[in-house]
Amino acid sequence: MPKYTSISTLQADLRAGKITCTELVTYYLNQIAQHKNLNAYVEVFAEEALAQAARTDQMLKENPERVGSLFGVVVSIKDVLAYKDHKVSAASKILEGYTSLFSATAVERIVAEGAIIIGRTNCDQFGMGSTNENSVYGPTRNALDPERVPGGSSGGAAVSVQADTCLVALGTDTGGSVRQPAAFCGIVGMKPSYGRISRHGLLAYASSFDQVGILANSVEDVALTLEVMAGSDAYDSTSSTTAVPKYIKQLSFGRKAKICYFSTAINHPSLSPDIKAQTENLFDRLRKDGHEVQALDFDLLEYIIPAYYVLTTAEASSNLSRYDGIRFGYRSDDATNLMETYKKSRTEGFSTEVKRRIMLGTFVLSAGFYDAYYSKAQKVRRLIREKTLDIFREYDFILMPAAPSVAWKVGEMSDDPVAMYLADIYTVQANMAGIPAINIPLGKGKDDMPVGIQVMAGIFKENELLAFSKLLCGIL
Ligand code: GLN
């Protein structure tokens, strides 16, 4: 079986009868079994995926004009997206045994267009982390070097595509969780504008930052999957009613772009020299091709991480209060009264990192500290958002690395949460401002590990972002 890296090639082969959907799913199931050591999946829906494949094969024979736009596309979903009658756990013990009563809108929409869900992928617990080591199922490993992490929190999602166990993966991105693992694994990963895809059925971490994102081999596949999932949804009042363009039809970028980058970002001491050099090479290359690439001073860069961790932990402390040992999943066995049930279930059910964030978030929201931390961080967010949006009045895109280094070794970051937080420096701005951003593989860096370039665009400019990304892929 050839490695499929594009939906359109796959669908052409399926229509031409070169392969069947059943063969395809069988191949992917085999791949999953062969890569079990990577720990990318927490559950595989083998029987169901095969049954759906058989239905697709039959439909292709009997009613080929009736298949949906994602027919035959095998997709993995991150373990924070609800899929009716399937378990979902946010990689946490606290949701042990819990089964979804409904499907996330994003999942429902791709299934309605013929996608085949092959399983749910490992991640950092409730999306909190950058390495995928903070999971009750153990760490996911990078397929290019199993001694290294795949990034996080959508680490399993990234590896599921990287190791050729599915064609497309759905992840979520609150502060970089789609783009950074895509960069560490050498694939494409996009977070759309806030509100572009419904969050209904996404287990909330920080609701004003969370977005569903897409990981795939190509910009085209991201574009098509986005087109299917995007759009307003009565179940999510923050989903936007802005019309969804036909992204897939607008993928040619026919003009010269006006691009900026931040000198503060490119000269940041945490940025590894090989990534800096590759990023600067790309700028030169773009200039040679006639695009305008200018340096800007963005003096708010150092405030992004502190403000993000105050605001997201505050939102998390509130969102995660629903896991009380009574309503969902895990309940401690040795509690003898209500208060003990709450305390013991939460103490035993959440990981150390999740508890750290719940406590920090509760602290910044508490009387006496609210103004000093939470209100202040809200103001910082407002400034960052306004300054970012101002930049897009003049420039089409902001370019910056997706991460300051290549993938870390497993265990390298576990003892130093603050070092891990600081490594989110390049991805968090897009979530703070609600803008779309994408990782495109840029090349190989230290130890031959992948390096990514991140492109950000103005709110709801996904069409331009995708078209320019395709152009970038063409020159890289
Ligand atoms: N690494 C960031 C965090 O730990 C981002 C996570 C995410 O986007 N879900 O919060």
Boltz pocket constraint, residues with backbone or C-beta under 6 A from the ligand:
constraints:
  - pocket:
      binder: B
      contacts: [[A, 126], [A, 127], [A, 128], [A, 129], [A, 130], [A, 152], [A, 153], [A, 172], [A, 173], [A, 174], [A, 175], [A, 176], [A, 177], [A, 178], [A, 205], [A, 312], [A, 420], [A, 424]]
      max_distance: 6.0
